[in-house]
Amino acid sequence: MNDAMMQSSRKMTKRLGVSKVFLGISLVTGLVLNPLITVQAVENKNNDKPYTIASKAHKYVSHSYQNGELTVTTTLGDVTFSALNDSAIEAVFNAKQAAVSASNLPSYTISETHQDHTLLFSQKASQQGNVLVGSAGNMRVEITTQPYSVSYFKGKQLLVKEEQGFYSGTVIEQQDSQTQTHNVHGVRFNLNDSEQLLGTGERVLGMDRRGHRLPLYNRAHYGYETESVQMNYSLPAVMSNKQYMLLFDNSAKGWVDLAKSEHNVLQFEAVAGRNAYIVVAGDSYPELIANYTDISGTQPILPRWAFGNFASRFGYRTQQEVMDTVAKFKALNIPLDSIIIDLYWFGKDIQGHMGNLAWDKDAFPEPEKMLRELREQGIQPILITEPFILSSSKRWDDAVSQKVLAKDVEGNPKTFDFYFGNTGIVDVFNDTGRNWFNNIYQELAEQGVQGWWGDLGEPEVHPSDALHTLDNGQQVSADAIHNAYGHQWAKMLFQHLQTTQPEQRPFILMRAGAAGSQRYGMVPWTGDVNRTWGGLKPQVELSLQMGMFGLGYTHSDLGGFAGGEQFNKELYIRWLQYGVFQPIYRPHGQEHIPSEVVFHDKETQDILRQFIELRYQMMPYNYTLAYQNSQSGLPLMRPTFMDDAANTDLSNKDSYLWGDAFFVHPITSANLSSVDVTLPEGVWFNYFTGKKLEGGKTHKVEINLEQIPVFVKAGAFVPMVEKFQTTQNYSSEHLTLHYWADNQVQNATGSMYEDDGHTMNADKRGEFELLNFAAKQNNSQLGMLLMRQGKGYKGIPKAREITLKIHNWQQQPKQVKVGDQIIQSYDWNNKNSTLTVKFNWQHQPLTLQVQ
């Protein structure tokens, strides 16, 4: 083994957490909750702080530098600093005496394929003694020895400083009438007075989460609306308006205190697991996200059909109902690409059947025929699965005999009651459980299932005294790995599909995961939202928050899921209009009010048909956003401050950017005839009316039921195609390229990514084309350049019929020239100031000039 291999081996050993092994298990009895009840963490009202700090302050003892890592020994243990890339540093604490169990757990955040960089080491003297410096590109950590302190810098800017740093103590938790005291460990940091903090996962609290104390424990909140402190997908991470990210790399039950209990103190706490954190820096928010996803992994591009319309409800009860629903979409000429089959596929009732994971032949007598006929129509079938195996299910005996379930302290399957029945849970943390589960998935895939819905993966109920067995044979409590369960489930399924269907892109819809789950293709949604205006209001906030942390496909059940005594037509239309500009277009809800547009009145159908058709026409633009996300983690839905370095206000939760071209302001209240919209800087055009508006100002925008406020930025290129019924019929051979011209934008660029829509890693294999567009405008003269790069792919158009639409062109041109050819047959519409030019492009570099 050479030096480089030895260094890589040491770093992998540290990453996997096997340098020390602590096998202590917390056996505190867990609370078993009905999934329709949300229990929120309550602060200890008899104390300003619901925690105590037991450990003393760190004191410097010694340090060593080896294999590109700096290890500082203090009176409490060893802190190892390493460079994850040129803008990220990791700190891992190995305590002399472990305060909690399972402190040797691995990092679930850092990608398995990630390669560390070398942390450069130097020393300098100061009035406080020696300063140890670890540098990674433009970022560095400085450790002052007397007194001990740790600070992180980007250039000359102080990003963040440890307060006490790594510590141990206790936390008092109150749930209902029960009080528990937990031993915890964690880390503490100082904040400045003006700092704003995004993050902590799915919550409804406003964009700035500072001033809250929040549980780090994935738990569903059924029927939430305009406030929720705990939901199905938590993240132990924050992003500061100082443009750094701080992630507590821990999978256990815990809490984060964002200067709620102590002035300017940010504190992460966990009842088990590793004690480590990562600081990431960037010169902009896009760069910060890119630096983070370089570590945690980027999301693979979804199959093209995933950007189409889904039919979904809770749920289709028979094979005939599935086929009739699809036929109704076709009859009404409403595009459709997928249908999701909920839990009735394996049992006629909600309760008592979970874990069967086999077709109920009474309701679905010929499932393979159904799946085949759906695919022949271009409709991709998706099945729900859950990790719970009821003791009343048909697979219970096999699951027990094969030892695939989490265990109790006596080594038997851990059983507990919840809403669906008496159950155990598949242990996805070892090969025995994974292989058993994957065999079921394989059987269903061979029948023709094309996508997968993993539900209840928080897990919905997860008793603290359940024991999971890791691949190395170590047993850990449920609390130690609770927040990584959905992550491991997605990893299991993703890797299995990569092995059995290596050329096919997976679609994995899941309700819960962890930091880094995007690398396994996870598509999260925002849980069981109430079917009310209050349920619609927080959806932008939820998607924006998650997108900033790599989870760019976070979306909502369009129309709302829970409750609702009768159909609210305006609410339904508004929610589905907004959905056109969110990552996944998936109406879904309880069946007493249909989720599908085809089962509503003609006016609702007519309005929403146009919006769904717009979604399909925008396929080239949306697919390009997916490509951008796969390269650098750039979210599809973006906060308005994303590209504005001067904007230090993170608070806008009501409107957003869809890519870099569109600004969207959903309508989230009833009976409005107008709405005030504050546009970002620049020049903007109302997409539906063409009206020009100045950015950086608030405008009163008139609305009706047929439209929501959508604006396009001057200088934007938006590629679109003609209407089509399913992506099986997709082609960009006839391409409409929109450009919004304005004298204030002298130079502009755009791009369009295309591949075959289904091959895994087409972007990495070079099997794609990237069409690049550039524009240069000087008053009444406009020049454009079209170019193409990439190796291409099977089915690539040999040439394209281009319809170029130049918006806001105020006068009839004197001459239009494409290449060397003068175009006589252009169309200039004086009424809407649009110039239309049609030409054939064989993908050579091509210029266009308008005078």
Secondary structure, 3 states (H helix, E strand, C coil): CCHHHHHHHHHHHHHCCCCCCCCCCCCCCCCCCCCCCCCCCECCCCCCCCEEECCCCCCEEEEEEECCEEEEEECCEEEEEEEEECCEEEEEEEECCCCCECCCCCCCCCCCCCCCECCEEEEEEECCEEEEEEEECCEEEEEECCCCEEEEEECCEEEEEEEEEEEEEEEEEEECCEEEEEEEEEEEEECCCCCCEEEEECCECCCCCCCCEEEECCCCCCCECCCECCCCCEEEEEEECCCEEEEECCCCCEEEEECCCCCCEEEEEECECCCEEEEEECCCHHHHHHHHHHHHCCCCCCCHHHHCEEEECECCCCHHHHHHHHHHHHHCCCCCCEEEECHHHCCCCCCCCCCCCCCCCCCCCCHHHHHHHHHHCCCEEEEEECCEEECCCCCHHHHHHCCCECECCCCCECCEEECCEEEEEECCCCHHHHHHHHHHHHHHHHHCCCEEEECCCCCCCCCCCCEEECCCCCEEEHHHHHHHHHHHHHHHHHHHHHHHCCCECCCEEECCCCCCHHHHCEEEECCCEECCHHHHCCHHHHHHHHHCCCCCCCECCECCCECCCCCCHHHHHHHHHHHCCCCCECECCECCCCCCHHHCCHHHHHHHHHHHHHHHHCHHHHHHHHHHHHHHCCCCEECCCCCCCCCCCCCCCCCEEECCCEEECCCCCCCCCEEEEECCCCEEEECCCCCEEECCCEEEEECCCCCCCEEEECCCEEEECCCCCCHHHCCCCEEEEEEECCCCCCEEEEEEEECCCCECCCCCCCCCEEEEEEEEEECCEEEEEEEEECCCCCCCCCCEEEEEEEECCCCCCCCEEECCEECCCCEEECCCCEEEEEEEECCCCEEEEEC
